């Protein structure tokens, strides 16, 4: 299981509909809003 970097919810990588690649790593999201927030400013959620 992956952790949504925006809201910290647990996300199943196998069924996740929303994901983004950033600096060679794939991140999974629970909802499109979390993905959008991450895509706009990924460093905010990785620090």
ModelCIF file with pLDDT and N, C-alpha, C, O atoms, coordinates in Angstrom:
data_MODEL
#
_entry.id   MODEL 
#
_entity.id                         1 
_entity.type                       polymer 
_entity.pdbx_number_of_molecules   1 
#
_entity_poly.entity_id                      1 
_entity_poly.type                           'polypeptide(L)' 
_entity_poly.nstd_linkage                   no 
_entity_poly.nstd_monomer                   no 
_entity_poly.pdbx_seq_one_letter_code       
;(UNK)(UNK)(UNK)(UNK)(UNK)(UNK)(UNK)(UNK)(UNK)(UNK)(UNK)(UNK)(UNK)(UNK)(UNK)(UNK)
(UNK)(UNK)(UNK)(UNK)(UNK)(UNK)(UNK)(UNK)(UNK)(UNK)(UNK)(UNK)(UNK)(UNK)(UNK)(UNK)
(UNK)(UNK)(UNK)(UNK)(UNK)(UNK)(UNK)(UNK)(UNK)(UNK)(UNK)(UNK)(UNK)(UNK)(UNK)
;
_entity_poly.pdbx_seq_one_letter_code_can   XXXXXXXXXXXXXXXXXXXXXXXXXXXXXXXXXXXXXXXXXXXXXXX 
_entity_poly.pdbx_strand_id                 A 
#
loop_
_entity_poly_seq.entity_id 
_entity_poly_seq.num 
_entity_poly_seq.mon_id 
_entity_poly_seq.hetero 
1 1  UNK n 
1 2  UNK n 
1 3  UNK n 
1 4  UNK n 
1 5  UNK n 
1 6  UNK n 
1 7  UNK n 
1 8  UNK n 
1 9  UNK n 
1 10 UNK n 
1 11 UNK n 
1 12 UNK n 
1 13 UNK n 
1 14 UNK n 
1 15 UNK n 
1 16 UNK n 
1 17 UNK n 
1 18 UNK n 
1 19 UNK n 
1 20 UNK n 
1 21 UNK n 
1 22 UNK n 
1 23 UNK n 
1 24 UNK n 
1 25 UNK n 
1 26 UNK n 
1 27 UNK n 
1 28 UNK n 
1 29 UNK n 
1 30 UNK n 
1 31 UNK n 
1 32 UNK n 
1 33 UNK n 
1 34 UNK n 
1 35 UNK n 
1 36 UNK n 
1 37 UNK n 
1 38 UNK n 
1 39 UNK n 
1 40 UNK n 
1 41 UNK n 
1 42 UNK n 
1 43 UNK n 
1 44 UNK n 
1 45 UNK n 
1 46 UNK n 
1 47 UNK n 
#
_struct_asym.id          A 
_struct_asym.entity_id   1 
#
loop_
_ma_qa_metric.id 
_ma_qa_metric.mode 
_ma_qa_metric.name 
_ma_qa_metric.software_group_id 
_ma_qa_metric.type 
1 global pLDDT . pLDDT 
2 local  pLDDT . pLDDT 
#
_ma_qa_metric_global.metric_id      1 
_ma_qa_metric_global.metric_value   97.00 
_ma_qa_metric_global.model_id       1 
_ma_qa_metric_global.ordinal_id     1 
#
loop_
_ma_qa_metric_local.label_asym_id 
_ma_qa_metric_local.label_comp_id 
_ma_qa_metric_local.label_seq_id 
_ma_qa_metric_local.metric_id 
_ma_qa_metric_local.metric_value 
_ma_qa_metric_local.model_id 
_ma_qa_metric_local.ordinal_id 
A UNK 1  2 96.00 1 1  
A UNK 2  2 97.00 1 2  
A UNK 3  2 97.00 1 3  
A UNK 4  2 98.00 1 4  
A UNK 5  2 98.00 1 5  
A UNK 6  2 98.00 1 6  
A UNK 7  2 98.00 1 7  
A UNK 8  2 97.00 1 8  
A UNK 9  2 97.00 1 9  
A UNK 10 2 98.00 1 10 
A UNK 11 2 97.00 1 11 
A UNK 12 2 97.00 1 12 
A UNK 13 2 96.00 1 13 
A UNK 14 2 96.00 1 14 
A UNK 15 2 96.00 1 15 
A UNK 16 2 96.00 1 16 
A UNK 17 2 97.00 1 17 
A UNK 18 2 98.00 1 18 
A UNK 19 2 97.00 1 19 
A UNK 20 2 98.00 1 20 
A UNK 21 2 98.00 1 21 
A UNK 22 2 98.00 1 22 
A UNK 23 2 97.00 1 23 
A UNK 24 2 98.00 1 24 
A UNK 25 2 97.00 1 25 
A UNK 26 2 98.00 1 26 
A UNK 27 2 98.00 1 27 
A UNK 28 2 98.00 1 28 
A UNK 29 2 98.00 1 29 
A UNK 30 2 97.00 1 30 
A UNK 31 2 97.00 1 31 
A UNK 32 2 98.00 1 32 
A UNK 33 2 98.00 1 33 
A UNK 34 2 98.00 1 34 
A UNK 35 2 98.00 1 35 
A UNK 36 2 98.00 1 36 
A UNK 37 2 98.00 1 37 
A UNK 38 2 98.00 1 38 
A UNK 39 2 98.00 1 39 
A UNK 40 2 98.00 1 40 
A UNK 41 2 97.00 1 41 
A UNK 42 2 98.00 1 42 
A UNK 43 2 97.00 1 43 
A UNK 44 2 97.00 1 44 
A UNK 45 2 97.00 1 45 
A UNK 46 2 95.00 1 46 
A UNK 47 2 80.00 1 47 
#
loop_
_atom_site.group_PDB 
_atom_site.id 
_atom_site.type_symbol 
_atom_site.label_atom_id 
_atom_site.label_alt_id 
_atom_site.label_comp_id 
_atom_site.label_asym_id 
_atom_site.label_entity_id 
_atom_site.label_seq_id 
_atom_site.pdbx_PDB_ins_code 
_atom_site.Cartn_x 
_atom_site.Cartn_y 
_atom_site.Cartn_z 
_atom_site.occupancy 
_atom_site.B_iso_or_equiv 
_atom_site.pdbx_formal_charge 
_atom_site.auth_seq_id 
_atom_site.auth_comp_id 
_atom_site.auth_asym_id 
_atom_site.auth_atom_id 
_atom_site.pdbx_PDB_model_num 
ATOM 1   N N  . UNK A 1 1  ? 0.839  -1.182 0.000   1.00 96.00 ? 1  UNK A N  1 
ATOM 2   C CA . UNK A 1 1  ? 0.000  0.000  0.000   1.00 96.00 ? 1  UNK A CA 1 
ATOM 3   C C  . UNK A 1 1  ? 0.883  1.245  0.000   1.00 96.00 ? 1  UNK A C  1 
ATOM 4   O O  . UNK A 1 1  ? 1.942  1.291  0.626   1.00 96.00 ? 1  UNK A O  1 
ATOM 5   N N  . UNK A 1 2  ? 0.408  2.237  -0.719  1.00 97.00 ? 2  UNK A N  1 
ATOM 6   C CA . UNK A 1 2  ? 1.115  3.515  -0.788  1.00 97.00 ? 2  UNK A CA 1 
ATOM 7   C C  . UNK A 1 2  ? 0.389  4.539  0.079   1.00 97.00 ? 2  UNK A C  1 
ATOM 8   O O  . UNK A 1 2  ? -0.775 4.356  0.434   1.00 97.00 ? 2  UNK A O  1 
ATOM 9   N N  . UNK A 1 3  ? 1.082  5.600  0.407   1.00 97.00 ? 3  UNK A N  1 
ATOM 10  C CA . UNK A 1 3  ? 0.489  6.697  1.173   1.00 97.00 ? 3  UNK A CA 1 
ATOM 11  C C  . UNK A 1 3  ? 0.322  7.898  0.233   1.00 97.00 ? 3  UNK A C  1 
ATOM 12  O O  . UNK A 1 3  ? 1.280  8.342  -0.399  1.00 97.00 ? 3  UNK A O  1 
ATOM 13  N N  . UNK A 1 4  ? -0.877 8.399  0.154   1.00 98.00 ? 4  UNK A N  1 
ATOM 14  C CA . UNK A 1 4  ? -1.138 9.629  -0.605  1.00 98.00 ? 4  UNK A CA 1 
ATOM 15  C C  . UNK A 1 4  ? -0.318 10.741 0.044   1.00 98.00 ? 4  UNK A C  1 
ATOM 16  O O  . UNK A 1 4  ? -0.541 11.047 1.216   1.00 98.00 ? 4  UNK A O  1 
ATOM 17  N N  . UNK A 1 5  ? 0.624  11.358 -0.677  1.00 98.00 ? 5  UNK A N  1 
ATOM 18  C CA . UNK A 1 5  ? 1.486  12.365 -0.054  1.00 98.00 ? 5  UNK A CA 1 
ATOM 19  C C  . UNK A 1 5  ? 0.751  13.643 0.331   1.00 98.00 ? 5  UNK A C  1 
ATOM 20  O O  . UNK A 1 5  ? 1.278  14.444 1.103   1.00 98.00 ? 5  UNK A O  1 
ATOM 21  N N  . UNK A 1 6  ? -0.446 13.848 -0.188  1.00 98.00 ? 6  UNK A N  1 
ATOM 22  C CA . UNK A 1 6  ? -1.189 15.078 0.109   1.00 98.00 ? 6  UNK A CA 1 
ATOM 23  C C  . UNK A 1 6  ? -2.028 14.920 1.371   1.00 98.00 ? 6  UNK A C  1 
ATOM 24  O O  . UNK A 1 6  ? -1.898 15.720 2.297   1.00 98.00 ? 6  UNK A O  1 
ATOM 25  N N  . UNK A 1 7  ? -2.889 13.899 1.425   1.00 98.00 ? 7  UNK A N  1 
ATOM 26  C CA . UNK A 1 7  ? -3.803 13.758 2.568   1.00 98.00 ? 7  UNK A CA 1 
ATOM 27  C C  . UNK A 1 7  ? -3.387 12.640 3.526   1.00 98.00 ? 7  UNK A C  1 
ATOM 28  O O  . UNK A 1 7  ? -3.992 12.468 4.584   1.00 98.00 ? 7  UNK A O  1 
ATOM 29  N N  . UNK A 1 8  ? -2.349 11.879 3.149   1.00 97.00 ? 8  UNK A N  1 
ATOM 30  C CA . UNK A 1 8  ? -1.786 10.798 3.976   1.00 97.00 ? 8  UNK A CA 1 
ATOM 31  C C  . UNK A 1 8  ? -2.684 9.561  4.092   1.00 97.00 ? 8  UNK A C  1 
ATOM 32  O O  . UNK A 1 8  ? -2.451 8.711  4.951   1.00 97.00 ? 8  UNK A O  1 
ATOM 33  N N  . UNK A 1 9  ? -3.700 9.453  3.241   1.00 97.00 ? 9  UNK A N  1 
ATOM 34  C CA . UNK A 1 9  ? -4.534 8.253  3.238   1.00 97.00 ? 9  UNK A CA 1 
ATOM 35  C C  . UNK A 1 9  ? -3.777 7.093  2.601   1.00 97.00 ? 9  UNK A C  1 
ATOM 36  O O  . UNK A 1 9  ? -2.867 7.299  1.798   1.00 97.00 ? 9  UNK A O  1 
ATOM 37  N N  . UNK A 1 10 ? -4.158 5.885  2.960   1.00 98.00 ? 10 UNK A N  1 
ATOM 38  C CA . UNK A 1 10 ? -3.574 4.699  2.355   1.00 98.00 ? 10 UNK A CA 1 
ATOM 39  C C  . UNK A 1 10 ? -4.236 4.455  0.994   1.00 98.00 ? 10 UNK A C  1 
ATOM 40  O O  . UNK A 1 10 ? -5.457 4.541  0.864   1.00 98.00 ? 10 UNK A O  1 
ATOM 41  N N  . UNK A 1 11 ? -3.416 4.151  -0.015  1.00 97.00 ? 11 UNK A N  1 
ATOM 42  C CA . UNK A 1 11 ? -3.908 3.932  -1.372  1.00 97.00 ? 11 UNK A CA 1 
ATOM 43  C C  . UNK A 1 11 ? -3.329 2.626  -1.897  1.00 97.00 ? 11 UNK A C  1 
ATOM 44  O O  . UNK A 1 11 ? -2.128 2.378  -1.782  1.00 97.00 ? 11 UNK A O  1 
ATOM 45  N N  . UNK A 1 12 ? -4.190 1.793  -2.473  1.00 97.00 ? 12 UNK A N  1 
ATOM 46  C CA . UNK A 1 12 ? -3.729 0.538  -3.070  1.00 97.00 ? 12 UNK A CA 1 
ATOM 47  C C  . UNK A 1 12 ? -3.175 0.837  -4.462  1.00 97.00 ? 12 UNK A C  1 
ATOM 48  O O  . UNK A 1 12 ? -3.902 1.300  -5.340  1.00 97.00 ? 12 UNK A O  1 
ATOM 49  N N  . UNK A 1 13 ? -1.889 0.571  -4.653  1.00 96.00 ? 13 UNK A N  1 
ATOM 50  C CA . UNK A 1 13 ? -1.258 0.872  -5.945  1.00 96.00 ? 13 UNK A CA 1 
ATOM 51  C C  . UNK A 1 13 ? -1.907 0.125  -7.105  1.00 96.00 ? 13 UNK A C  1 
ATOM 52  O O  . UNK A 1 13 ? -1.925 0.614  -8.234  1.00 96.00 ? 13 UNK A O  1 
ATOM 53  N N  . UNK A 1 14 ? -2.438 -1.060 -6.822  1.00 96.00 ? 14 UNK A N  1 
ATOM 54  C CA . UNK A 1 14 ? -3.015 -1.893 -7.883  1.00 96.00 ? 14 UNK A CA 1 
ATOM 55  C C  . UNK A 1 14 ? -4.333 -1.342 -8.413  1.00 96.00 ? 14 UNK A C  1 
ATOM 56  O O  . UNK A 1 14 ? -4.682 -1.580 -9.569  1.00 96.00 ? 14 UNK A O  1 
ATOM 57  N N  . UNK A 1 15 ? -5.058 -0.618 -7.591  1.00 96.00 ? 15 UNK A N  1 
ATOM 58  C CA . UNK A 1 15 ? -6.370 -0.120 -8.005  1.00 96.00 ? 15 UNK A CA 1 
ATOM 59  C C  . UNK A 1 15 ? -6.437 1.402  -8.065  1.00 96.00 ? 15 UNK A C  1 
ATOM 60  O O  . UNK A 1 15 ? -7.485 1.957  -8.392  1.00 96.00 ? 15 UNK A O  1 
ATOM 61  N N  . UNK A 1 16 ? -5.348 2.077  -7.758  1.00 96.00 ? 16 UNK A N  1 
ATOM 62  C CA . UNK A 1 16 ? -5.356 3.542  -7.736  1.00 96.00 ? 16 UNK A CA 1 
ATOM 63  C C  . UNK A 1 16 ? -5.641 4.108  -9.126  1.00 96.00 ? 16 UNK A C  1 
ATOM 64  O O  . UNK A 1 16 ? -5.014 3.709  -10.108 1.00 96.00 ? 16 UNK A O  1 
ATOM 65  N N  . UNK A 1 17 ? -6.579 5.027  -9.199  1.00 97.00 ? 17 UNK A N  1 
ATOM 66  C CA . UNK A 1 17 ? -6.928 5.655  -10.474 1.00 97.00 ? 17 UNK A CA 1 
ATOM 67  C C  . UNK A 1 17 ? -6.068 6.885  -10.735 1.00 97.00 ? 17 UNK A C  1 
ATOM 68  O O  . UNK A 1 17 ? -5.910 7.312  -11.879 1.00 97.00 ? 17 UNK A O  1 
ATOM 69  N N  . UNK A 1 18 ? -5.518 7.448  -9.671  1.00 98.00 ? 18 UNK A N  1 
ATOM 70  C CA . UNK A 1 18 ? -4.793 8.708  -9.808  1.00 98.00 ? 18 UNK A CA 1 
ATOM 71  C C  . UNK A 1 18 ? -3.350 8.520  -9.378  1.00 98.00 ? 18 UNK A C  1 
ATOM 72  O O  . UNK A 1 18 ? -3.067 8.126  -8.246  1.00 98.00 ? 18 UNK A O  1 
ATOM 73  N N  . UNK A 1 19 ? -2.446 8.808  -10.296 1.00 97.00 ? 19 UNK A N  1 
ATOM 74  C CA . UNK A 1 19 ? -1.030 8.703  -9.965  1.00 97.00 ? 19 UNK A CA 1 
ATOM 75  C C  . UNK A 1 19 ? -0.231 9.693  -10.790 1.00 97.00 ? 19 UNK A C  1 
ATOM 76  O O  . UNK A 1 19 ? -0.665 10.144 -11.850 1.00 97.00 ? 19 UNK A O  1 
ATOM 77  N N  . UNK A 1 20 ? 0.948  10.022 -10.278 1.00 98.00 ? 20 UNK A N  1 
ATOM 78  C CA . UNK A 1 20 ? 1.853  10.940 -10.949 1.00 98.00 ? 20 UNK A CA 1 
ATOM 79  C C  . UNK A 1 20 ? 3.269  10.431 -10.788 1.00 98.00 ? 20 UNK A C  1 
ATOM 80  O O  . UNK A 1 20 ? 3.623  9.839  -9.769  1.00 98.00 ? 20 UNK A O  1 
ATOM 81  N N  . UNK A 1 21 ? 4.061  10.667 -11.795 1.00 98.00 ? 21 UNK A N  1 
ATOM 82  C CA . UNK A 1 21 ? 5.485  10.367 -11.712 1.00 98.00 ? 21 UNK A CA 1 
ATOM 83  C C  . UNK A 1 21 ? 6.233  11.659 -11.456 1.00 98.00 ? 21 UNK A C  1 
ATOM 84  O O  . UNK A 1 21 ? 5.994  12.673 -12.112 1.00 98.00 ? 21 UNK A O  1 
ATOM 85  N N  . UNK A 1 22 ? 7.140  11.610 -10.495 1.00 98.00 ? 22 UNK A N  1 
ATOM 86  C CA . UNK A 1 22 ? 7.930  12.791 -10.169 1.00 98.00 ? 22 UNK A CA 1 
ATOM 87  C C  . UNK A 1 22 ? 9.319  12.346 -9.766  1.00 98.00 ? 22 UNK A C  1 
ATOM 88  O O  . UNK A 1 22 ? 9.484  11.549 -8.843  1.00 98.00 ? 22 UNK A O  1 
ATOM 89  N N  . UNK A 1 23 ? 10.319 12.867 -10.464 1.00 97.00 ? 23 UNK A N  1 
ATOM 90  C CA . UNK A 1 23 ? 11.728 12.548 -10.200 1.00 97.00 ? 23 UNK A CA 1 
ATOM 91  C C  . UNK A 1 23 ? 11.961 11.035 -10.134 1.00 97.00 ? 23 UNK A C  1 
ATOM 92  O O  . UNK A 1 23 ? 12.666 10.545 -9.252  1.00 97.00 ? 23 UNK A O  1 
ATOM 93  N N  . UNK A 1 24 ? 11.362 10.306 -11.075 1.00 98.00 ? 24 UNK A N  1 
ATOM 94  C CA . UNK A 1 24 ? 11.610 8.878  -11.187 1.00 98.00 ? 24 UNK A CA 1 
ATOM 95  C C  . UNK A 1 24 ? 10.831 7.998  -10.234 1.00 98.00 ? 24 UNK A C  1 
ATOM 96  O O  . UNK A 1 24 ? 11.060 6.789  -10.190 1.00 98.00 ? 24 UNK A O  1 
ATOM 97  N N  . UNK A 1 25 ? 9.921  8.571  -9.471  1.00 97.00 ? 25 UNK A N  1 
ATOM 98  C CA . UNK A 1 25 ? 9.118  7.793  -8.536  1.00 97.00 ? 25 UNK A CA 1 
ATOM 99  C C  . UNK A 1 25 ? 7.637  8.023  -8.825  1.00 97.00 ? 25 UNK A C  1 
ATOM 100 O O  . UNK A 1 25 ? 7.232  9.120  -9.209  1.00 97.00 ? 25 UNK A O  1 
ATOM 101 N N  . UNK A 1 26 ? 6.835  6.978  -8.637  1.00 98.00 ? 26 UNK A N  1 
ATOM 102 C CA . UNK A 1 26 ? 5.399  7.086  -8.844  1.00 98.00 ? 26 UNK A CA 1 
ATOM 103 C C  . UNK A 1 26 ? 4.708  7.319  -7.507  1.00 98.00 ? 26 UNK A C  1 
ATOM 104 O O  . UNK A 1 26 ? 4.981  6.631  -6.524  1.00 98.00 ? 26 UNK A O  1 
ATOM 105 N N  . UNK A 1 27 ? 3.813  8.294  -7.486  1.00 98.00 ? 27 UNK A N  1 
ATOM 106 C CA . UNK A 1 27 ? 3.023  8.618  -6.292  1.00 98.00 ? 27 UNK A CA 1 
ATOM 107 C C  . UNK A 1 27 ? 1.555  8.342  -6.593  1.00 98.00 ? 27 UNK A C  1 
ATOM 108 O O  . UNK A 1 27 ? 1.078  8.584  -7.702  1.00 98.00 ? 27 UNK A O  1 
ATOM 109 N N  . UNK A 1 28 ? 0.854  7.838  -5.599  1.00 98.00 ? 28 UNK A N  1 
ATOM 110 C CA . UNK A 1 28 ? -0.550 7.449  -5.766  1.00 98.00 ? 28 UNK A CA 1 
ATOM 111 C C  . UNK A 1 28 ? -1.438 8.334  -4.905  1.00 98.00 ? 28 UNK A C  1 
ATOM 112 O O  . UNK A 1 28 ? -1.066 8.754  -3.810  1.00 98.00 ? 28 UNK A O  1 
ATOM 113 N N  . UNK A 1 29 ? -2.641 8.605  -5.447  1.00 98.00 ? 29 UNK A N  1 
ATOM 114 C CA . UNK A 1 29 ? -3.554 9.533  -4.772  1.00 98.00 ? 29 UNK A CA 1 
ATOM 115 C C  . UNK A 1 29 ? -4.936 8.925  -4.619  1.00 98.00 ? 29 UNK A C  1 
ATOM 116 O O  . UNK A 1 29 ? -5.357 8.085  -5.414  1.00 98.00 ? 29 UNK A O  1 
ATOM 117 N N  . UNK A 1 30 ? -5.638 9.368  -3.575  1.00 97.00 ? 30 UNK A N  1 
ATOM 118 C CA . UNK A 1 30 ? -6.975 8.846  -3.305  1.00 97.00 ? 30 UNK A CA 1 
ATOM 119 C C  . UNK A 1 30 ? -8.032 9.516  -4.157  1.00 97.00 ? 30 UNK A C  1 
ATOM 120 O O  . UNK A 1 30 ? -9.095 8.942  -4.394  1.00 97.00 ? 30 UNK A O  1 
ATOM 121 N N  . UNK A 1 31 ? -7.753 10.732 -4.624  1.00 97.00 ? 31 UNK A N  1 
ATOM 122 C CA . UNK A 1 31 ? -8.762 11.503 -5.353  1.00 97.00 ? 31 UNK A CA 1 
ATOM 123 C C  . UNK A 1 31 ? -8.079 12.459 -6.330  1.00 97.00 ? 31 UNK A C  1 
ATOM 124 O O  . UNK A 1 31 ? -6.898 12.774 -6.180  1.00 97.00 ? 31 UNK A O  1 
ATOM 125 N N  . UNK A 1 32 ? -8.838 12.920 -7.339  1.00 98.00 ? 32 UNK A N  1 
ATOM 126 C CA . UNK A 1 32 ? -8.239 13.828 -8.322  1.00 98.00 ? 32 UNK A CA 1 
ATOM 127 C C  . UNK A 1 32 ? -7.765 15.142 -7.709  1.00 98.00 ? 32 UNK A C  1 
ATOM 128 O O  . UNK A 1 32 ? -6.806 15.741 -8.196  1.00 98.00 ? 32 UNK A O  1 
ATOM 129 N N  . UNK A 1 33 ? -8.421 15.592 -6.653  1.00 98.00 ? 33 UNK A N  1 
ATOM 130 C CA . UNK A 1 33 ? -8.001 16.832 -6.011  1.00 98.00 ? 33 UNK A CA 1 
ATOM 131 C C  . UNK A 1 33 ? -6.613 16.725 -5.392  1.00 98.00 ? 33 UNK A C  1 
ATOM 132 O O  . UNK A 1 33 ? -5.827 17.670 -5.446  1.00 98.00 ? 33 UNK A O  1 
ATOM 133 N N  . UNK A 1 34 ? -6.320 15.571 -4.806  1.00 98.00 ? 34 UNK A N  1 
ATOM 134 C CA . UNK A 1 34 ? -4.989 15.351 -4.225  1.00 98.00 ? 34 UNK A CA 1 
ATOM 135 C C  . UNK A 1 34 ? -3.934 15.311 -5.326  1.00 98.00 ? 34 UNK A C  1 
ATOM 136 O O  . UNK A 1 34 ? -2.853 15.879 -5.175  1.00 98.00 ? 34 UNK A O  1 
ATOM 137 N N  . UNK A 1 35 ? -4.243 14.652 -6.413  1.00 98.00 ? 35 UNK A N  1 
ATOM 138 C CA . UNK A 1 35 ? -3.301 14.583 -7.540  1.00 98.00 ? 35 UNK A CA 1 
ATOM 139 C C  . UNK A 1 35 ? -3.032 15.977 -8.092  1.00 98.00 ? 35 UNK A C  1 
ATOM 140 O O  . UNK A 1 35 ? -1.887 16.329 -8.374  1.00 98.00 ? 35 UNK A O  1 
ATOM 141 N N  . UNK A 1 36 ? -4.076 16.757 -8.244  1.00 98.00 ? 36 UNK A N  1 
ATOM 142 C CA . UNK A 1 36 ? -3.928 18.116 -8.775  1.00 98.00 ? 36 UNK A CA 1 
ATOM 143 C C  . UNK A 1 36 ? -3.060 18.965 -7.851  1.00 98.00 ? 36 UNK A C  1 
ATOM 144 O O  . UNK A 1 36 ? -2.174 19.682 -8.316  1.00 98.00 ? 36 UNK A O  1 
ATOM 145 N N  . UNK A 1 37 ? -3.308 18.889 -6.560  1.00 98.00 ? 37 UNK A N  1 
ATOM 146 C CA . UNK A 1 37 ? -2.512 19.662 -5.600  1.00 98.00 ? 37 UNK A CA 1 
ATOM 147 C C  . UNK A 1 37 ? -1.046 19.261 -5.670  1.00 98.00 ? 37 UNK A C  1 
ATOM 148 O O  . UNK A 1 37 ? -0.158 20.114 -5.649  1.00 98.00 ? 37 UNK A O  1 
ATOM 149 N N  . UNK A 1 38 ? -0.798 17.953 -5.753  1.00 98.00 ? 38 UNK A N  1 
ATOM 150 C CA . UNK A 1 38 ? 0.577  17.463 -5.835  1.00 98.00 ? 38 UNK A CA 1 
ATOM 151 C C  . UNK A 1 38 ? 1.240  17.938 -7.121  1.00 98.00 ? 38 UNK A C  1 
ATOM 152 O O  . UNK A 1 38 ? 2.378  18.408 -7.094  1.00 98.00 ? 38 UNK A O  1 
ATOM 153 N N  . UNK A 1 39 ? 0.541  17.819 -8.243  1.00 98.00 ? 39 UNK A N  1 
ATOM 154 C CA . UNK A 1 39 ? 1.119  18.199 -9.534  1.00 98.00 ? 39 UNK A CA 1 
ATOM 155 C C  . UNK A 1 39 ? 1.472  19.684 -9.601  1.00 98.00 ? 39 UNK A C  1 
ATOM 156 O O  . UNK A 1 39 ? 2.422  20.067 -10.284 1.00 98.00 ? 39 UNK A O  1 
ATOM 157 N N  . UNK A 1 40 ? 0.721  20.507 -8.906  1.00 98.00 ? 40 UNK A N  1 
ATOM 158 C CA . UNK A 1 40 ? 0.990  21.947 -8.912  1.00 98.00 ? 40 UNK A CA 1 
ATOM 159 C C  . UNK A 1 40 ? 2.233  22.301 -8.113  1.00 98.00 ? 40 UNK A C  1 
ATOM 160 O O  . UNK A 1 40 ? 2.940  23.248 -8.459  1.00 98.00 ? 40 UNK A O  1 
ATOM 161 N N  . UNK A 1 41 ? 2.512  21.553 -7.042  1.00 97.00 ? 41 UNK A N  1 
ATOM 162 C CA . UNK A 1 41 ? 3.657  21.871 -6.184  1.00 97.00 ? 41 UNK A CA 1 
ATOM 163 C C  . UNK A 1 41 ? 4.119  20.619 -5.442  1.00 97.00 ? 41 UNK A C  1 
ATOM 164 O O  . UNK A 1 41 ? 3.898  20.509 -4.236  1.00 97.00 ? 41 UNK A O  1 
ATOM 165 N N  . UNK A 1 42 ? 4.753  19.676 -6.134  1.00 98.00 ? 42 UNK A N  1 
ATOM 166 C CA . UNK A 1 42 ? 5.125  18.411 -5.502  1.00 98.00 ? 42 UNK A CA 1 
ATOM 167 C C  . UNK A 1 42 ? 6.083  18.567 -4.321  1.00 98.00 ? 42 UNK A C  1 
ATOM 168 O O  . UNK A 1 42 ? 5.983  17.822 -3.347  1.00 98.00 ? 42 UNK A O  1 
ATOM 169 N N  . UNK A 1 43 ? 6.988  19.501 -4.392  1.00 97.00 ? 43 UNK A N  1 
ATOM 170 C CA . UNK A 1 43 ? 7.970  19.658 -3.304  1.00 97.00 ? 43 UNK A CA 1 
ATOM 171 C C  . UNK A 1 43 ? 7.291  20.010 -1.976  1.00 97.00 ? 43 UNK A C  1 
ATOM 172 O O  . UNK A 1 43 ? 7.807  19.677 -0.909  1.00 97.00 ? 43 UNK A O  1 
ATOM 173 N N  . UNK A 1 44 ? 6.151  20.674 -2.040  1.00 97.00 ? 44 UNK A N  1 
ATOM 174 C CA . UNK A 1 44 ? 5.421  21.034 -0.821  1.00 97.00 ? 44 UNK A CA 1 
ATOM 175 C C  . UNK A 1 44 ? 5.022  19.790 -0.035  1.00 97.00 ? 44 UNK A C  1 
ATOM 176 O O  . UNK A 1 44 ? 4.998  19.806 1.195   1.00 97.00 ? 44 UNK A O  1 
ATOM 177 N N  . UNK A 1 45 ? 4.707  18.709 -0.755  1.00 97.00 ? 45 UNK A N  1 
ATOM 178 C CA . UNK A 1 45 ? 4.197  17.507 -0.091  1.00 97.00 ? 45 UNK A CA 1 
ATOM 179 C C  . UNK A 1 45 ? 5.274  16.459 0.178   1.00 97.00 ? 45 UNK A C  1 
ATOM 180 O O  . UNK A 1 45 ? 5.021  15.472 0.868   1.00 97.00 ? 45 UNK A O  1 
ATOM 181 N N  . UNK A 1 46 ? 6.449  16.667 -0.354  1.00 95.00 ? 46 UNK A N  1 
ATOM 182 C CA . UNK A 1 46 ? 7.516  15.686 -0.161  1.00 95.00 ? 46 UNK A CA 1 
ATOM 183 C C  . UNK A 1 46 ? 8.482  16.106 0.944   1.00 95.00 ? 46 UNK A C  1 
ATOM 184 O O  . UNK A 1 46 ? 9.344  15.321 1.339   1.00 95.00 ? 46 UNK A O  1 
ATOM 185 N N  . UNK A 1 47 ? 8.353  17.300 1.435   1.00 80.00 ? 47 UNK A N  1 
ATOM 186 C CA . UNK A 1 47 ? 9.243  17.762 2.506   1.00 80.00 ? 47 UNK A CA 1 
ATOM 187 C C  . UNK A 1 47 ? 8.588  17.696 3.851   1.00 80.00 ? 47 UNK A C  1 
ATOM 188 O O  . UNK A 1 47 ? 9.205  18.050 4.856   1.00 80.00 ? 47 UNK A O  1 
#
